[in-house]
Amino acid sequence: MDRFSLKGKVALVTGGTRGMGEATAIGFAEAGADVAVTGRKLPELEQVADKIRKLRRKSIAVTAHLGHVEEIQSLVDKVVKEFGKIDILVNNAGTNPALSSTMEMTEKLWDAVMNLNLKGLFFLSQAVAKVMKEHGGGAIINVASIAGVKPELNPQAAHVYSISKAGVIMATQVMAVDLAPYKIRVNGIAPGLVKTKMSLSGFEVMPGREEMLLKRTPLRRLGEPDDVVGAMIYFASDASAWVTGKTLEVDGGELLT
Ligand SMILES: NC(=O)c1ccc[n+]([C@@H]2O[C@H](COP(=O)([O-])OP(=O)(O)OC[C@H]3O[C@@H](n4cnc5c(N)ncnc54)[C@H](OP(=O)(O)O)[C@@H]3O)[C@@H](O)[C@H]2O)c1
């Protein structure tokens, strides 16, 4: 199993306070990595960092609003100051506001979603890639969504979210080509519905959504945060050494139907 080991690696996981980011940070620590977690809320981040330390791995919690590009460099500097390098970056932080159909969209909402889901992801990747280049390479993993592959039919769904996640899938391909000369691989995952704070708030505004999603998911269950961790470890580790630019759907088969 050595090819899946993250021993000696340093990872930075965004959106590490809860949900898939927390599950990934802990999964990486179990696989041997030291892990920096970032989000906006320090107390929650510290709890995750404590769980990682209990696994006898090093961890720091650093706050940053990743929709604000000016906060990115100091985040990267703090992680490098603590650990000396970054081998793995997981761009997981994201936002998915409901009620943003084409007719209802406002510029403010558009900017809030795009600034975090796409612009923040791109410029954090750029800043971390400069560190990875100095240390001989690395792995970047972007969290897209199956919503970035096909539009939601529900008029109440967040269509700007789908547009941003389609951008994430293309950003993964563009960065994979651009960063390959520096031995930096860039891949992504596109989850289906995973039960987290973000997705559960969607059930409140869209009654019947859970039943509808279950019906069209061949594996007949919604995802749990832990369901994405295997794919994350695969893309972070040498197990995927010859894979770059790919976005793997982790969705219980939903896109097949
Ligand atoms: N859940 C799903 O069904 C689903 C499906 C497909 C894709 N996704 C994607 O998966 C990723 C993780 O989502 P999740 O479902 O695990 O959601 P979640 O549990 O709500 O977690 C979202 C994370 O993003 C962080 N975050 C939010 N706004 C931020 C900002 N402006 N700056 C920095 N960090 C911020 C949050 O931390 P703070 O609140 O501390 O800032 C939190 O850690 C997102 O990119 C999402 O689009 C989710």
The ligand as an ORCA input file, in Angstrom:
! r2SCAN-3c Opt
* xyz 0 1
  N     -22.223     18.763     -0.279
  C     -22.442     18.501     -1.538
  O     -23.453     17.851     -1.886
  C     -21.474     18.922     -2.595
  C     -21.596     18.366     -3.864
  C     -20.683     18.714     -4.844
  C     -19.645     19.569     -4.549
  N     -19.562     20.115     -3.298
  C     -18.420     20.997     -3.036
  O     -17.647     20.448     -1.997
  C     -16.925     21.477     -1.332
  C     -17.092     21.324      0.166
  O     -18.448     21.504      0.488
  P     -19.193     20.794      1.722
  O     -20.434     20.223      1.176
  O     -18.241     19.962      2.490
  O     -19.656     22.119      2.493
  P     -19.594     22.614      3.984
  O     -19.673     21.493      4.939
  O     -20.624     23.680      4.063
  O     -18.138     23.235      4.054
  C     -17.761     24.360      3.315
  C     -16.379     24.765      3.768
  O     -15.958     25.908      3.017
  C     -15.493     26.901      3.915
  N     -15.780     28.232      3.374
  C     -16.981     28.726      3.018
  N     -16.859     29.988      2.585
  C     -15.536     30.305      2.679
  C     -14.776     31.454      2.377
  N     -15.348     32.563      1.892
  N     -13.436     31.436      2.592
  C     -12.842     30.334      3.082
  N     -13.511     29.199      3.388
  C     -14.847     29.187      3.187
  C     -16.265     26.653      5.214
  O     -15.547     27.109      6.344
  P     -15.884     28.476      7.124
  O     -17.371     28.523      7.260
  O     -15.122     28.345      8.392
  O     -15.342     29.553      6.258
  C     -16.332     25.140      5.238
  O     -15.176     24.600      5.811
  C     -17.446     22.788     -1.910
  O     -16.563     23.268     -2.886
  C     -18.763     22.378     -2.551
  O     -19.130     23.233     -3.600
  C     -20.431     19.819     -2.318
*
